Amino acid sequence: MTTENFIELLKQIQKTKCETQILELKSAGKGCPKRLYDTLSSFSNQDDGGILVFGIDEENDYAESGVYDPQDRQKKIAEQCLQMEPPVRPLITVLRKDGRNFVAAEIPGMDLVERPCYYKGQGRLKGSFTRVGDNDQPMTEYEIYSYEAFRRKYQDDIRTVPRAASSALSHEKLAEYVQKLRLGKPNLSHLPEQNIYELMSITRNGEFTLSTVMLFGLYPQAYFPQLCITAIVVPGREIGTVGDLGERFLDNERIEGSIPEMLNGALQFVRRNMKTKTIIHPDSGIREDRMDYPMTAIRETIINALVHRDYSMHTEGMPIQILMFEDRMEIHNPGGIYGRLRIDQLGKMQPDTRNPVLAAALEVAGITENRYSGIPTIRREFAQLGMREPEFSSERGHFVVTFYKEILTPAKDTPAHDADIANLLLFCQTPRTRKEICDYLGLSSTSYAMQVYVMPLVEQGLIHLSIPDKPKSTKQLYYSNK
C-alpha cells in the first residue's frame, strides 16, 4: 500500500465510520491487541483478503488516535502471523500523519488448496474462521470439510451405499443406461456387464454407488431421507406470512424419487403454482401465453441443483428447497460454489465439477448436456422476456438462485419522453433490425430495448412490423411512418 493509498483509506474510514468485509480497525493506543488470530484466519480464507488498520479508536467515534510504537507493532503482528497454519505473510505499511503513527497490515487471501488458514493454538476445527460482514465467525465443520474435499478431490457422488441391494434398483432403467453406454462408447461395447459397472462407477468393489442409487433407485430416500426436494408456496413475500384463512402455505410438497423423477415432480409443482398471462399481439392478433417465469430457465436451475449439490455425509440431511413467494422464487441448494469459481464468473468460465460421474451419467441419459450452458441459458431466457436478471448467491456452503417476476421498465430519471420517442421514430423511418435499434438506444440488452421502448410504440401504431404475421421472425424489421 502506498502512502497516498493509506491516507485515502483513512479518509474513507472517517466518512463511513464502520468496518467491512475486508477492513478491520484496531485502536491499540496502549499496545498490540493480544488476539488477532480470528481476523488473520478469516481474511486469509477469503479471496480478497483484508486490511487491518491500527490507530483508529472505534469507541471514540473512530478518532485517529494513532499507535504507541509502530516498530513494536510490526513485530507483534509478525509474531501472531507466524502462529497461523499456513503462516500468514502480511504486507505492513507505516504512516505518519498529523503527528501520529498508523500501521496497516494487508492480509492476502490464500490459495484455495491451502485453506483453511487457522490458529495453531486452537487447531483446525476450532481455530478456523470466516468473515461475515464485519465479524469473524468460527467455520462450521462442513465449511472446513469443503476445502478438504476440493484439495483431495473427494468424489462423494460415487461413495458406496452398502445397504443398497440389486432388488432396490430399476433393472429396466439400468439396462437402458448400460445399452446407451455401449452404443456411445465403443471401447465399452464388448466388455462384460460387470466390468462396465466397475469402470463407469455404477459399482465400486461390487457395491452400488450413490449416483447409481439416485439415478436408478426405486426409492432412494429409503437410504437418504433428505436427499429430496421440498417445495412450498408462501402467501406473501416472506416466510411466516399467513393467508386470509391463516394458512402458512398455499401449496406444500415433498418431492421424492430418483433424480429424473424429482426433476419432473419439481417442474410440475412450479408449473401448477405459476400464473399464466395471455398477451394478444396488436398487429398480428397472435395469442401468446406467458408464465411468471420461463420454464426453460427453471428446468436448468433445478437440474443444476440436482447435479451440483453436495452429496457428502455433511449435507445428506439437507434437501433442495423451492420457495415460491408473491414476487419471486428461490431455489436453495446445499453446497456453495465448488472450487475456485466466483459468483461473477458464473456462466463465463468453465467450473470445477463437484460430481463428475453423476454429471456424465445424466449426459449419457440425455437429461443434461454437461456443456456448462445452464447459467447462460437461464440469463438469456429472462433477458428475452425483458425480465429482471436472476440473482445468484453463495454463502457458507449454501447456493441460492432467485427469480423475480419484475418486468424491467426505464428508470424514472431517464424515461423515453417525447424527444426520445421522436428521435427513435425518425431513426426507424428506415426499417431497422432489433440490434440496430438496441445499438442506437445505447443499450446492452436487445430484449430490454424491445420490451421497454419498441413494443409500446408498436401497440400505439407508431412503429410497424415488416413481417406482421411472424412477430418473432429473425428477419423482422421495424419501421415508422415518414
Secondary structure, DSSP 4 states (H G I P E B T S, - for coil): --HHHHHHHHHHHHHH-S-BTTEEEE--SSS--S--HHHHHHHHTSTT-EEEEESEEGGGTTEE---S-HHHHHHHHHHHHTTEESPP--EEEEEEETTEEEEEEEEPPPPGGGPPPEETTTHHHHHBEEEETTEEEEPPHHHHHHHHHHHHT--GGG-B-TT--GGGB-HHHHHHHHHHHHHH-GGGTTS-HHHHHHHTTSEETTEEBHHHHHHHBS-GGGT-TTSSEEEEE-SSSSTT---TTS-S-SEEEEE-SSHHHHHHHHHHHHHHTS-EEEEE-TTT--EEEEESS-HHHHHHHHHHHHHHS--STTTTT--EEEEE-SSEEEEEEES---TT--GGGTTTSPPP-S-HHHHHHHHHTTS---SS-HHHHHHHHHHHTTBPPPEEEE-SSEEEEEEE-PBP---TTS---HHHHHHHHHHTTS-B-HHHHHHHHT-S-HHHHIIIIIHHHHHTTSEEESSTT-TT-TT--EEE--
